[in-house]
């Protein structure tokens, strides 16, 4: 059974949101919709759940139309059997944990309901909290209850809208880890919306990259993260350096690129092109104080530090090496090298750390 | 000064002996304003739900009108309801003018916008995700609305209090459409006006005290419910 979506939603103020993808419905798998805030990820989820109505196109669950602009069909949310967890959990304040989880089970017999609620309390690690009210729960516990509540009626599809965004990092990691096991055990197909790279990489089985209302690339997360196919995708995926280059030569699977006057060596993706974007992750750029000579890195660029951003254990170093280059190093390394703005520096980049995105025509 | 003192003493006597006329006026007031509040509750909450949950052109205008209506002067309502109910008015064939029902109608017109405006506010202050969340948990639209009303029940109680307080204490509309007919449309406020103008201060004071007590009791009861069930 497959969910096939191909629709657009227009807003009078803002971009057109367009979605075209399909996914399996009767087996476990987490499809991640990844993109910056405000790019339309939530709109797509809402259209799938029936909380919003697309303007054109169709959504089919196998051969049942949930929405079809041509025939005007629209299945209301309560007949789609889709679970939905919001970023800020909207628990019912007047119901306790048990009551919240049981909310979607109104039509079940009281025996089945009690059984199912206990099962979810156990699965989501909420045992002993049955009688608590939402105000007595921590942020992480609230999200657990929200997930248990969404999963209780055995939905066909679970939609998660940035469910970890309001949690602190350890709580988010813990819940992420547990959730994956629970969902796998339930054979639950899931669509997860996030703008967090760690989340996309650690949870996703399939990644859909979204930009300005459109899905611009899809594939397995490791594949997409390793090989973005557009400049926009590369920027979205956290390549700190994206620079336009000309092809100066190709030999034996290697490319010689010119970023202005600066030469870069990179693997050749093949194909006909004269210009390309060179994309480099900050993690792939090593720094050296004094040029010591023989190293394996093919790219050795002289430059100057222009800015230092401290990010907890890491430091993002911005440099001018003839083009703006970014490096991500540990704060210890930064201290050892006693880096300061304005210092001369050598940047070392392995050829394989440079991803080439051809510019057509 | 003596006049006032005598008036207060007589008022206490009337209250303590449960004077028959005072009692019947009180019960009538309670019945008419209670019924009017009930009607307003149905109309007002429905209006609040429609305004809170739907988008339509002119919604802001309607909300402005409702909010203006929360401060409708009772005499103006009295005038327009009278005109509707006059023998040769549009609803004249119902022969309702100067009947208790006319008072209920006028008071309902006064209380409906108050309850509508306050229930709209009550529903709008619920988290916006709550409505969507209820829908995704398999609730039909009707079940969703019922759930929202339950979530907003405490501010809705305040709306009922405001509506009831508004109509039990108004005099302008009741006297215009009811006519202050003894045994039929004489309510606490209209009787107070009449007794005062006749110089029967004892009776007027007694009626005023009852009016205050009544308003206090009803509000105290509702406040008790509201405060008892307020989550922390």
Interface residues (C-beta under 8 A of the other chain):
Chain A: X46 X49 X50 X51 X76 X77 X78 X81 X82 X83 X84 X86 X88 X90 X92 X93 X94 X103 X104 X106 X107 X133 X135 X149 X150 X153
Chain B: X127 X129 X130 X132 X133 X134 X135 X136 X137 X138 X139 X140 X141 X143 X147 X150 X151 X231 X232
